[in-house]
Amino acid sequence: MRRRIHAFSAVLALLFVAVFWISTVVSELFLSAAAVAQVKLAIAYALLGFVPVMMLTGASGFALGGKGRHPLLLAKRRRMSFIVANGLFVLAPAAVFLSIRAQAGSFDSVFYSVQALELAAGAANLGLIGLNIRDGIRLGRRRI
């Protein structure tokens, strides 16, 4: 059961980040400023669901991995540290900041600088979460 919970929460976390990233890019490139503001507001509110999903993913992963020393497990732990730090110190604050700025109609160089940082950090987390899912599947096959 723990494996299923971990797998489900990891895929859900990946989907959250992917939807955030894609909706940001699509709204910025093809939609109005009002639509961008709505997307930013939706992302800020979606953090209320995303953060618990990430916590569940991490907690269930640590419960499954225990004190294991398998190289894939160690790689997942290293990546998870970066994913968490990136989420807590870059992505979540940027999402709230961008939402506030977008609601105020402040689409200036500061907004777009933070937007670029958020997109880069989001792309990094997408890749790292994807690698963790790949390695989790490999570990599951080995039944560690």
N, C-alpha and C positions, 0 to 999 in steps of 0.2 A: 504494500500500500504506500509506503514512504517513497518508493521509486516512482510510482505514478504521480504522487503529489509533486515531487521534485520535477519530474519531466513536464507536467502540465504547467506548473508555475514558471518554469524556465521558458517554455514556448510562449506563454502569455506575456512574459516580460519582453521577449524579443518582439512580439507583435505590438506591444505598447510603443516601444522605441521606434519601430518601423512606421507605425501610423503617425506618430509625432513628427518624424523626419519627413515623410512623404507629404503629409498635409501642409507642413511649413513650406516646403519647396513649391508645391502646386499653388498654394495661396499667394506666395510671393511672386511667382512668375506669371500667373494667369488670372488672378482675381483682384478685386478692388481692395482699397485700404480698409474699408469696413469689414470685408470678408477676412482679411488678415487679422484684424482685431478680434473677430469672433473665433478664429482658429487659435489665436494666442490665449484667449480666455478659456476656451475648451481644454487646451493643453494644461493650463494652470490648474483647472478643476480636476482634470484626469490624474494629476499627481496624487490625489487622495486615494485613488485605486492602485496606481502604479507603485507607490512606495511600499504598501503592504505586500504586494506581489513580489517585489524584490527581496523584502525581508523574509518571506516564506521560502523563496528560492534559496537564499543564502542559508537559512536555518536548516532546511531539509537537506541541503547539500552537505553541510557540516555534519549533520546527524548520520548521513549515509557514509561519508568518507572517514569519519572518526579520526584516528591518528595515523591513518594509512600513509605509506611512503611511496606509493607507486608514482612513477614519473608523470603520468597523465593527471593524476590527482594533485600532485604538487603544482603542475602547470595551471590547472583550473583554479587552485587557491591563489596563485600569484595574479592571475588575470582578474579574479573576483575582487581582490583588493583594489586594483585600478578601477574596475567598473564602479564599485561603491564610492570611491573617492571622487571619481569623475561625476557621478550622479549627484552626490551630496554637495560638492563644492563648485561645480560648474553648471550642470544641467538644471537642477531644481531652482537654484537662484536665478539663472538666466531665464527660465520659463516664467517665473513670477515677475522679474524685471521687465521682460519683453511684453508681458500681458498688461502691466501697468502703463508702460509707454504707449502701447498700441491703443489702449482705451482712451488715452489722453490725445491721441492723434500725433504723437511725437515720433515721426518716422524720419529721424535725422541720422547723422553719421554715427552717433553713439549707438542708436538702435541697431543699425546695420552691422556695426562692428561686433556687438554682442550676439547678433543673429548669426554671423559667420562663425564665431567661436562656438555657439551652441550647435550649429550644423556639423562642425568638425568633431566636436566632442560626442555628439550623437552618432555620427558615422563610426567613430572609434568604438563606442559601446556596442553598436550593432555587430561589428566584426568580432569583438571579444566575446560577446554573448554567443554568437554563432560558433566560434571556436570551442567554447565551453560545452555547448550542446553536442558538437561533434565528438569531443573527448568523452563526454558523459555516455554517449551511445557506445563508444569503444570500450569504456570501462564496464558498462552493463553487459556487454558480450563476454567479458572476461570473468564476470561474477566475482568482483573483488569485494 
